[in-house]
Amino acid sequence: TRKVNTIVLDKTGTLTRGKPAVTGIVAANGLPEHDLLRLAAAVEVGSEHPLGEAIVARARELGLELPKAEGFTSITGQGVRGRVDGREVVLGNRALMTRAGIHLNGLEERGEELARGGATPMYVAVGGEGAGLIAVADTLKPESTEAVAQLKALGLDVWMLTGDNRATAEAIAREVGIEHVLAEVLPEQKAAKVKALQAEGKTVAMVGDGINDAPALAQADLGIAIGTGTDVAIAASDITLIGGDLRTIVTAIALSRRTVGTIRQGLFWAFAYNVALVPVAMGALYVAFGILLNPVIAAAAMAMSSVSVVTNALRLRGFKRPASAREILHPPLRARIADAGYLVAVGLLALAVGAGALWLSERSGMGATGAMGTDMEMAADGQRDMRVMVGDESDPSGEHDEMPIGAGAVAPAEAGLRVEWISDPVAPEPGQPVTFAYRVVDEQSGEVVSDLPLDHERQMHLILTSRDLAQFQHIHPEPGDDGVYRVDTKLPAAGTYLLYDEFVHAGQTVLDRRELTVGAPSNAGAALTPDQAPKTVAGFTVALNAAETITAGEATNFTFTLSRDGAPVTDLAPYLGAAAHVAIVSEDAADFAHTHGEAVAPAPAGDDDRAAGDDGHGVPAAFGPEVQVEHAFPEPGRYKIWGQFSHDGQVLTAPFTVEVR
């Protein structure tokens, strides 16, 4: 954050509470206010926009009966339209009215007046004529003004980003103390606005909470998500604030600056310590004083360097939120003296330990003629960063060998193979890059098997799930020149992860299973609840249709149906040689299966040549909206199902939970 000089704050949900409410209704052309609100709310029932939800909520508060709207259409960043009681109703901002060629009959002036007061005017047209407007306002969070003042005190250039019209945006900006406003920005333009600021040489931090903020969070040099925001925004950000208080941004900046300062102190101390004492360990004092350190004492002195750096870093655990931005920029004298005093104390202690070590060395005769140095055995440092696990070594508890193998697959030992697993680092932390490597060895010949056949376009399929079945990845180790299959990934949350590595050898499907702890182990397994509700993934809706009762041991047909904006998706593409890849894990993680779906009906051939032919695996080049999967669950219980589909190069993953009787 020392490099960041510009911070962009999304308005809705970040500066404001994110819960807009209707603050005024202006009717025109003789239409009563209640009728205006009723027609507007009837159209907005089909919308998920916060402004639309506020209008619907107000209508229901007043007990208005909302008729069903037909032909609902949402115009991104502008509004909605539909037919209510046989009349065409258009509801949105002034840009939508201009686009639709609707005359507002003088409502513009009233709308601008409301906008200058901080409300968002939503114009309503009925039958092609302006019928009135509805004012909707989103109140500021109490702490927003203080947070903006603190950010400015840190020297940051503060901007507000919003889709509101300029008059509304500037009114809210004035209230909170922001001079720079980016108004009337469509959701898909947010990332471009951040990029434009970067093009001016600014280092930009973006703060947001909504789904449409995710591209801008990813584009920014530093993405900060509000903890009360959407999962998509949190996933796209670099930092997630706990709660919705903007002042925690200032706290994060203070902590980062304190952390950078501590890192610099540690680097300075480590270099200075080594520059001073490495020559001593090499015998620099022998010529003048006849002193030569015994290797054991030299090693202890080196450990002192690490202890000083680590203990200095541990002082960060006592970090407290600064009382003001001024305290961040100009730390109190007491804090600066404490920092310097600690380092001086460590230095004096190191000198005392060194002097004592020299004295003991001379008293005990452990100098140049010490006998211990000749018998020391050195281990290769490179071996400390890698761990090879084979059989029982991969799981000291013995649970690895007892884990059951998925249906249709055999354990490596049954296939005459040994799988060596390498994890780097050995104990990864959440979000830390980690490399998994698999070496497949023929037990009889001892040779590495590096020519595994392709199975659905890959030689290996590695499926990872967390013990609570909340996390899921489907990745593919690739072979290297040394015959080892490697893949890089990150595991986002702490806990125990299950690794299912699947490949084909000699006509058999082989499944290697093991566990990995990230950060701290999970204390409990999954607690699944049946969930077959449609899932929304990247704008697509994935629905799962299954039998009302699923019986263990019997083949069950599942049908996935994909749609987008209510229309069936008929241009799905093969994903790794199949219409779909489906992973299934039981609640207790005892049962695992990796199966594939089939296209129910290929898309009809037409002008789009993607509908013709197939991908070489018997899968149509384009199909949909239905994909069918058949699977027999081995035992009663609850199972997590992940369905994976491909559309236009994008992999869509949808999770469901079913109960088996």
Long-range contacts (C-beta under 8 A, 24 or more apart in sequence): 1-205, 1-222, 1-252, 1-253, 1-256, 1-257, 2-256, 2-257, 2-260, 3-203, 3-221, 4-156, 4-203, 4-204, 4-205, 4-221, 4-222, 5-155, 5-156, 5-157, 5-202, 5-203, 6-156, 6-157, 6-158, 6-159, 6-197, 6-202, 6-203, 6-204, 6-205, 7-151, 7-156, 7-157, 7-158, 7-159, 7-204, 7-205, 7-206, 7-207, 7-249, 8-159, 8-160, 8-161, 8-182, 8-193, 8-194, 8-197, 8-204, 8-205, 8-206, 8-207, 8-216, 8-220, 9-148, 9-158, 9-159, 9-160, 9-161, 9-178, 9-207, 9-246, 10-160, 10-161, 10-162, 10-190, 10-206, 10-207, 10-208, 10-209, 10-210, 10-213, 10-216, 11-138, 11-160, 11-161, 11-162, 11-164, 11-169, 11-172, 12-50, 12-138, 12-162, 12-210, 13-208, 13-209, 13-210, 13-226, 13-228, 13-229, 13-244, 14-207, 14-208, 14-209, 14-226, 14-246, 15-140, 15-141, 15-144, 15-148, 15-160, 15-172, 15-176, 15-246, 16-138, 16-139, 16-140, 16-141, 16-144, 16-172, 17-138, 17-139, 17-140, 17-141, 18-50, 18-138, 18-209, 19-50, 19-54, 19-138, 19-139, 20-50, 20-51, 20-53, 20-54, 20-120, 20-136, 20-137, 20-138, 21-54, 21-57, 21-58, 21-136, 21-137, 21-138, 22-54, 22-55, 22-57, 22-58, 22-134, 22-135, 22-136, 23-119, 23-135, 23-136, 23-137, 24-114, 24-119, 24-134, 24-135, 25-132, 25-133, 25-134, 25-135, 26-107, 26-110, 26-132, 26-133, 26-134, 26-135, 27-131, 27-132, 28-105, 28-106, 28-107, 28-130, 28-131, 28-132, 29-105, 29-129, 29-130, 29-131, 29-132, 31-126, 31-131, 31-132, 33-132, 34-62, 34-64, 36-124, 36-131, 36-132, 36-134, 37-62, 37-64, 37-134, 38-64, 38-65, 38-66, 38-67, 39-84, 39-85, 39-87, 39-89, 39-124, 39-126, 39-131, 40-89, 40-91, 40-122, 40-124, 40-134, 41-66, 42-66, 42-67, 42-68, 42-69, 42-82, 42-84, 42-89, 43-69, 43-72, 43-80, 43-81, 43-82, 43-84, 43-89, 43-91, 44-80, 44-91, 45-69, 46-72, 46-74, 46-80, 46-82, 47-72, 47-74, 47-80, 49-74, 49-80, 50-138, 51-120, 51-122, 51-136, 52-80, 54-136, 55-91, 55-122, 55-134, 55-136, 75-99, 76-186, 76-187, 76-188, 77-163, 77-186, 77-187, 77-188, 79-122, 87-126, 87-127, 88-126, 88-127, 88-128, 89-124, 89-125, 89-126, 90-124, 90-125, 91-122, 91-123, 91-124, 91-125, 91-134, 92-122, 92-123, 93-120, 93-121, 93-122, 93-123, 93-165, 94-121, 94-123, 94-165, 95-184, 96-123, 97-123, 97-125, 97-130, 100-125, 102-128, 102-129, 102-130, 103-129, 103-130, 104-130, 105-129, 105-130, 107-132, 107-133, 112-167, 115-164, 115-165, 115-167, 115-168, 115-171, 116-167, 116-168, 116-171, 117-171, 118-168, 118-171, 118-172, 118-175, 119-168, 120-164, 120-165, 120-168, 121-165, 121-168, 140-172, 140-175, 140-176, 141-244, 141-245, 141-246, 143-245, 143-246, 143-247, 144-176, 144-246, 145-175, 145-176, 145-177, 146-247, 147-245, 147-246, 147-247, 147-249, 147-250, 148-176, 148-177, 148-178, 148-246, 149-177, 149-325, 150-247, 150-250, 150-324, 150-325, 151-249, 151-250, 151-325, 152-177, 153-324, 153-325, 153-326, 153-329, 154-250, 154-253, 154-325, 154-328, 154-329, 155-329, 156-205, 157-202, 159-197, 161-185, 161-190, 161-193, 161-208, 161-216, 163-187, 187-212, 188-212, 188-215, 190-215, 190-216, 191-215, 191-216, 191-218, 191-219, 194-219, 194-220, 195-219, 207-246, 207-249, 208-233, 209-233, 209-244, 224-249, 224-252, 250-322, 250-325, 250-328, 251-321, 251-322, 253-328, 254-321, 254-322, 254-328, 255-316, 255-319, 257-328, 258-316, 258-319, 259-316, 261-339, 262-312, 262-313, 262-315, 262-316, 265-312, 265-339, 265-343, 266-309, 266-312, 266-313, 269-305, 269-308, 269-309, 269-312, 269-343, 269-346, 269-347, 270-305, 270-309, 273-304, 273-305, 273-308, 273-350, 274-305, 277-301, 277-302, 277-305, 277-354, 286-368, 291-358, 291-361, 291-362, 291-367, 292-367, 292-368, 293-357, 293-358, 293-361, 294-361, 294-366, 294-367, 294-370, 294-372, 294-373, 295-370, 295-372, 295-373, 295-376, 296-366, 296-372, 297-357, 297-358, 297-360, 297-361, 297-366, 300-353, 300-357, 301-350, 301-353, 301-354, 301-357, 304-349, 304-350, 304-353, 305-350, 308-346, 308-350, 311-346, 312-342, 312-343, 312-346, 315-342, 385-424, 385-425, 385-426, 386-422, 386-423, 386-424, 386-426, 387-422, 387-423, 387-426, 388-420, 388-421, 388-422, 389-420, 389-421, 389-422, 389-423, 389-514, 390-418, 390-419, 390-420, 390-421, 391-418, 394-421, 394-514, 395-514, 395-515, 399-515, 400-513, 400-514, 400-515, 403-513, 403-514, 403-590, 404-590, 404-591, 405-511, 405-513, 406-500, 406-502, 406-511, 406-591, 406-592, 406-593, 406-594, 407-591, 407-593, 407-632, 407-634, 408-509, 408-593, 409-502, 409-508, 409-509, 409-510, 409-511, 410-508, 410-509, 410-510, 410-511, 411-510, 411-511, 411-512, 412-440, 412-510, 412-512, 413-443, 415-505, 415-506, 415-508, 415-510, 416-442, 416-443, 416-444, 416-506, 417-441, 417-442, 417-443, 417-449, 417-505, 417-510, 418-442, 418-443, 419-501, 419-512, 421-512, 421-514, 422-484, 423-516, 427-517, 427-518, 428-491, 428-516, 428-518, 429-494, 429-518, 429-519, 430-491, 430-492, 430-493, 430-494, 430-518, 430-519, 431-490, 431-491, 431-492, 432-490, 432-491, 433-488, 433-489, 433-490, 434-488, 434-489, 434-490, 434-491, 435-486, 435-487, 435-488, 436-462, 436-477, 436-486, 436-487, 436-489, 436-499, 437-477, 437-484, 437-485, 437-486, 438-477, 438-484, 438-485, 438-486, 438-501, 438-512, 439-483, 439-484, 439-485, 440-485, 440-503, 440-505, 448-482, 448-483, 448-484, 449-483, 449-505, 450-479, 450-483, 452-479, 452-503, 452-504, 452-505, 453-504, 453-505, 455-502, 455-503, 455-504, 455-509, 456-576, 456-577, 456-578, 456-581, 456-596, 456-617, 457-576, 457-577, 458-576, 459-485, 459-503, 460-485, 460-501, 460-502, 460-503, 461-501, 461-502, 461-503, 461-594, 462-487, 462-499, 462-500, 462-501, 462-502, 463-499, 463-500, 463-502, 463-583, 463-592, 463-594, 464-489, 464-491, 464-497, 464-498, 464-499, 464-500, 465-497, 465-498, 465-500, 465-583, 465-585, 465-589, 465-640, 466-491, 466-493, 466-495, 466-496, 466-497, 466-498, 466-522, 467-495, 467-496, 467-497, 467-498, 467-522, 467-524, 467-525, 467-526, 467-589, 468-495, 468-522, 468-524, 468-525, 468-526, 468-527, 469-526, 469-528, 469-585, 469-587, 469-589, 469-640, 470-526, 471-497, 472-583, 472-642, 472-653, 472-655, 474-581, 474-583, 474-642, 474-644, 474-653, 477-501, 491-516, 491-518, 493-518, 493-519, 494-518, 494-519, 494-520, 495-519, 495-520, 495-521, 495-522, 496-521, 496-522, 498-585, 498-589, 498-592, 500-583, 500-592, 500-594, 502-594, 511-592, 513-592, 525-587, 525-588, 525-589, 526-587, 526-588, 526-589, 526-640, 527-587, 528-587, 528-638, 528-639, 528-640, 528-657, 529-638, 529-657, 530-638, 530-657, 530-658, 530-659, 531-655, 531-656, 531-657, 532-656, 532-657, 532-658, 535-654, 535-655, 535-656, 537-652, 537-653, 537-654, 538-650, 538-652, 539-564, 539-565, 540-564, 540-569, 540-647, 540-652, 542-643, 542-645, 542-652, 542-654, 544-641, 544-643, 544-654, 544-656, 544-658, 546-658, 549-661, 550-633, 550-658, 550-659, 550-660, 550-661, 551-660, 551-661, 552-633, 552-634, 552-635, 552-636, 552-660, 552-661, 553-632, 553-633, 553-634, 554-632, 555-630, 555-631, 555-632, 556-630, 556-631, 556-632, 556-633, 557-628, 557-629, 557-630, 558-582, 558-628, 558-629, 558-630, 558-631, 558-641, 559-600, 559-626, 559-627, 559-628, 559-629, 560-597, 560-626, 560-627, 560-628, 560-629, 560-643, 560-645, 560-654, 561-625, 561-626, 562-624, 562-625, 562-627, 562-645, 562-647, 562-652, 563-625, 568-624, 568-625, 569-624, 569-625, 569-647, 570-603, 570-622, 570-623, 570-624, 570-625, 571-603, 571-608, 571-610, 571-611, 571-622, 571-624, 571-647, 571-648, 572-599, 572-622, 572-623, 572-624, 572-625, 572-627, 572-645, 572-646, 572-647, 573-610, 573-615, 573-621, 573-622, 573-646, 573-647, 573-648, 573-649, 574-614, 574-615, 574-617, 574-619, 574-620, 574-621, 574-646, 575-644, 575-645, 575-646, 575-651, 577-615, 577-616, 577-617, 577-619, 578-617, 578-619, 579-619, 579-623, 579-627, 579-645, 580-627, 580-629, 580-643, 580-644, 580-645, 581-643, 581-644, 582-629, 582-631, 582-641, 582-642, 582-643, 582-644, 583-641, 583-642, 583-644, 584-631, 584-633, 584-639, 584-640, 584-641, 584-642, 585-639, 585-640, 586-635, 586-637, 586-638, 586-639, 586-640, 587-637, 587-638, 587-639, 587-640, 588-637, 590-635, 591-633, 591-634, 591-635, 591-639, 593-631, 595-629, 595-630, 595-631, 596-629, 597-627, 597-628, 597-629, 597-643, 598-627, 598-628, 598-629, 599-623, 599-624, 599-626, 599-627, 600-626, 600-627, 600-628, 601-626, 633-660, 635-660, 636-660, 636-661
